Amino acid sequence: MDQIREITELVDEVLGHTAVGTYLHGSSVLGGLRPASDVDVLVVSRRRMDDRERRALLHGLSRISGSGSTGEARPVELTVTVQSEVRPWRYPPTADFLYGEWLREEFEASGPPQPGPVPDLALLITMVLSGNHPLTGPPPADVLAPVPLEDLVRSSVAGIPALLDDLDGDTRNVLLTLARVWTTLATGEIRSKDQAADWALARLPPEQRPVLEHARELYLNCLYRDEHWSQELKARVRPHVETVLAEIDRLTRL
């Protein structure tokens, strides 16, 4: 895939030997990319980036990813973490750099991303270790420490408030991510969004299934710009979310 080659070449150009390894995660290693899937990449570095490197990596990604590219490129989500800050493992983990299309306007206004705690790194690292798909560098098990289940749970739950803030504007992704959170808490596994939806659908009452079935269908077959929700389905979204949140809350109290 040309876009993945462009990403690895950019990381090598900006970080060189500072990069320990570059690894795929997300949909790429959890059942395959879908029409609207991002390309998710984790870079493990030997040290924190300097301002020049941050600007150079941001500039390169803004041209490779999604709306900034000249073709039909997928959105890129790229995270850089310093190896010594996640191995040995500790919570919350720190990301040295995080790029995603949803942050593009913020970067244009405020400049390159800076280091900070990113609980979601627990899920990313778990997916990297499970997927075992290095783009450059040694196998991830030689670079990263495994994440304890309790921190995987903490990370999953920590992102819920931000998800709920995006419910109206990013309905499909929020519903599928909540299904994944529920699945992860119940099984200890991180599944693809459609597999997590299948698991959740089998456990939901019939009246709560239609919105998740629709979100799953959109994920498997449609780009984001093709997303459509009928008024009837929109009216069912929040009751469905409340049901799933109740299940998540029950599991976190066990």
SVG drawing of the C-alpha trace seen along z (x, -y; Angstrom):
<svg xmlns="http://www.w3.org/2000/svg" viewBox="-39 -29 59 42">
<polyline fill="none" stroke="black" stroke-width="0.4" points="0.0,0.0 1.6,-3.3 0.3,-5.3 1.9,-3.0 5.2,-3.2 4.9,-7.0 4.3,-6.9 7.3,-4.7 9.5,-6.8 8.4,-10.0 9.1,-8.5 12.6,-7.4 13.2,-10.9 12.2,-12.8 13.4,-10.4 16.0,-8.2 17.7,-5.9 15.8,-7.6 12.8,-5.4 13.0,-1.9 10.2,-0.5 7.0,-1.4 3.9,0.8 0.4,1.2 -2.6,1.5 -6.4,0.9 -8.4,2.2 -5.3,3.2 -4.6,6.0 -8.1,6.6 -9.8,8.1 -8.8,5.7 -9.4,2.2 -13.0,1.1 -14.1,-1.7 -13.8,-4.4 -11.0,-2.9 -8.0,-5.0 -4.4,-3.8 -3.3,-3.4 0.4,-3.5 2.4,-3.5 6.0,-4.7 8.3,-3.7 11.1,-6.2 14.4,-6.3 13.8,-9.9 11.4,-12.7 11.2,-14.7 12.4,-18.2 10.4,-21.1 12.0,-20.8 11.0,-17.1 7.5,-17.8 7.0,-20.4 8.5,-18.2 6.4,-15.1 3.2,-17.2 3.8,-18.8 4.5,-15.4 1.4,-13.8 -0.8,-16.7 0.1,-16.0 -0.2,-12.2 -3.4,-11.9 -7.0,-12.2 -8.1,-15.6 -4.5,-16.9 -3.5,-14.3 -3.9,-14.7 -5.6,-11.4 -8.1,-9.2 -5.8,-8.6 -7.2,-7.3 -7.0,-9.3 -3.9,-8.5 -3.7,-8.3 0.0,-8.2 1.2,-8.1 4.8,-8.4 5.7,-7.1 9.2,-7.0 10.1,-3.4 11.4,-4.3 8.0,-5.9 6.0,-2.7 8.6,0.0 8.4,0.8 4.7,0.2 2.9,-2.4 -0.4,-4.1 -1.4,-6.6 1.0,-6.2 2.5,-9.3 2.4,-10.0 5.2,-12.1 3.2,-13.0 -0.4,-12.2 -1.7,-13.0 -5.3,-12.4 -7.5,-14.0 -9.9,-15.1 -7.1,-17.3 -6.1,-18.9 -7.7,-22.3 -6.3,-22.4 -2.8,-21.9 -3.2,-24.5 -4.2,-27.0 -1.9,-26.0 1.1,-24.2 2.5,-20.6 1.2,-18.2 3.1,-18.1 3.8,-15.3 1.0,-14.4 -0.9,-11.5 -2.9,-9.4 -4.8,-6.6 -5.8,-5.2 -2.1,-4.1 -3.0,-1.1 -5.3,0.2 -2.9,-0.8 0.0,1.1 -2.2,4.2 -3.3,4.2 0.3,3.7 1.4,6.7 -1.5,8.9 -1.3,7.9 2.5,8.4 2.8,6.4 6.1,4.4 6.5,2.0 10.1,1.3 12.1,2.5 12.0,5.7 8.9,7.6 6.8,5.5 7.2,8.0 10.9,7.1 10.1,3.4 6.9,3.1 5.7,4.4 2.3,6.0 -0.5,4.0 -2.2,5.4 -5.9,6.1 -6.9,3.6 -5.1,0.8 -6.8,1.9 -10.1,1.6 -9.2,-1.8 -8.1,-3.0 -11.3,-1.8 -13.5,-3.6 -11.4,-6.8 -12.4,-7.7 -16.2,-7.5 -16.9,-11.1 -15.1,-12.3 -17.0,-9.7 -20.4,-11.0 -19.5,-14.5 -19.1,-13.3 -22.3,-11.2 -24.3,-13.6 -21.5,-14.3 -19.8,-10.9 -22.7,-8.6 -21.4,-5.5 -18.0,-5.5 -19.2,-6.3 -21.7,-3.4 -19.2,-1.0 -16.5,-2.1 -18.9,-1.8 -19.7,1.7 -15.9,2.4 -15.5,1.0 -18.3,3.3 -16.8,6.2 -13.3,5.5 -14.5,5.2 -16.5,8.4 -13.9,10.6 -10.5,9.0 -10.1,8.9 -9.9,6.0 -12.0,6.9 -12.6,5.2 -15.5,2.8 -17.8,5.1 -16.8,8.1 -17.5,6.1 -20.9,5.1 -21.7,8.8 -20.8,9.7 -22.9,6.8 -25.9,7.5 -26.2,11.0 -26.6,9.6 -28.8,6.6 -32.6,6.7 -34.3,6.7 -35.5,3.1 -31.9,1.9 -30.3,3.6 -31.4,1.6 -29.0,-1.4 -26.0,0.8 -26.9,3.0 -27.1,-0.1 -23.8,-1.4 -22.2,1.9 -23.6,2.0 -22.3,-1.6 -18.8,-0.6 -18.6,2.4 -19.8,0.8 -19.8,-3.0 -17.5,-5.9 -18.3,-8.6 -19.7,-11.0 -22.2,-8.3 -23.5,-8.0 -27.3,-8.4 -29.5,-8.0 -33.3,-8.0 -35.3,-10.0 -36.6,-6.8 -33.1,-5.5 -31.8,-8.8 -34.6,-8.7 -33.3,-5.3 -29.6,-6.2 -29.6,-7.7 -31.8,-4.9 -29.3,-2.4 -26.3,-4.3 -27.9,-4.3 -28.3,-0.6 -24.7,0.0 -23.4,-2.4 -25.4,-0.6 -23.7,2.7 -20.3,1.0 -21.0,-0.5 -22.1,2.9 -18.9,4.5 -16.6,1.8 -18.3,2.4 -17.6,6.1"/>
</svg>
